[in-house]
């Protein structure tokens, strides 16, 4: 413990010798906007999920007044956006919905701002 304290004291002295100051920097996570174009060259093992979502959208949405929110949730890296792109570009969805729009929704969700952006 004494040896560790001596090392820490030496580091603190060097900081003073070089006139270094402590500064807290708040970093924001980089936000990336997504688009409707499927960017993955080939997607494996998502056909079943895509088919289920497409069937829900086509069978239970008869007009624009009944558009449901169908969340795709999970931790990062599970290819949720890729699955949404697959559904958006599915031929059955293209034939059923006209027009279609892709909106990138961030954590600071504001419905009015999103509607104006469209």
N, C-alpha and C positions, 0 to 999 in steps of 0.2 A: 504494500500500500504506500509505504514511504517512497519507494522508487517511482511509482506512478505519479505521486504528488510532485516529485522533483521534475519529472518530464513535463507535467502540465505547467508548472511554474516557469520552466525554460521556454515553453511555447508562448506563454503570456508575456515574458520579457521580450522575446523576439517581436511579438506583435507591437509592443510599445516602442522598441528600437526602430521599427520600420514605419511607425506612425499609422498603423492600420487601425481602423475603427470597425466596430460591429454595426452591421446594418441589416435589418430585416427586409427581405424582399418578398413580397407576396406575388406568387406566380399564379397565373390563370391557366387552366388547362386549355390547350388549343382546341378550338371547335372546328369541326369540318362539316361543311355542308355537303349533302348528298344529292344525287340526281337520279332520275328514273332509269337511266341507261344502265344495263347490267354490265358491270366491269369485270366480273369473274369470267375467265375463259371457259371453265366447265365447273358445274356445281354438282357435288355428289350427295346422295342421301337426303335430298330435300323434296323429292317428287311427291311423296305422301303428304307432307305438310302443305306444299303448294296446292295440291289438289283439294285438300280439305278447306283451305281458306277460300279458294276460288268458288267452290260449291256453296259455302256459306254466303259469300257476296252475291252470287248469281241467284240462288234460291230464296234468299230472305230479303233482298233489296229489290223492290218493284219500281220505286221512283225516287227522285232526288230528295223528297221530303223525308224519306225513311233511311237515309244513309247512316249506318251504325259506325261506332268507333270500334275497331277490332284491333286491340293491342297485341303487339308481338314483343314480349318481354324476355329478358334474360341478361346475364352478365356480358360484358364486352367480349368480342371475339367469336361469338356464336353464329355470326353471319345473319343477324336479324335484318339488316338493311338489304343484304343480298336476297333473302327470302321475299321481302317486300317488293324488290325490283322484279323478281321472277313473277310474282302475282300481278304486278302492274302491267307487265309486258306479255302476260298470258293471252293467247288469242281469244279465249272465251270471255275474258274481262274486256278486251278491246271491242269485241262485238256487242257486249251487253251495256257498256257505259259510254256515253258520248255527251259531252266531252269528258276527258279525264285530265286531272292536274296532279303534279307532284309538289308537295310542300315539305320543306325541311323544318321540322319542329324542334326547337332547342329546349333547354331546361327552363328558360324564362318564357313559358308559353303564354302568349297573349292572343286570344281569338281574333280580336278586331284587327290587330297588326297583321296576322296571317291572311285574313280575308282581303285586306287592302293590298297585300303583296301579290295576290292572285290577279 
